[in-house]
Amino acid sequence: MSCYRFGPHLLHESQVFYQSRLSLGVVNLKPIAPLLDVLILSKKQVPRLKDLQSEEVSDLMLSAQKVGSVLEKHYKGSSLTITIQDGPDAGQTVPHVHVHVIPRKKGDWANNDDIYEALDKSKGVDNEDRKPRTIEEMKTEADELRAYFT
């Protein structure tokens, strides 16, 4: 079994549903959205977007675009929130550059911008209010999504 490093965290290979040459798509341990959300991360372990080469940035964003299209279809969403918290003062809680891709539906938040509060640093991966999913729950979601890319 392979593991991937995401900042200080180890991700089990069963959480990975998408791979390009330079990026990974993984399901989120503590999703913030009603329709769930996923992360696109650089295979290169660096904390900030500025630490990537242009080819790596392009791959990261093209991967987010490709995965976003699948998520919107899979979860029957009507839009996407795609965001990067680039550094701790921007709310980044894991020091590994990554993109949140979040499928959206009308009315999923009472105030559309409340999603950014949910992404806030104080509500990150270490927030006890967000219940972590089990390895099996994450594997099930990753298996469903992986089918779109094989």
Disulfide bonds with the S-S distance in Angstrom:
none
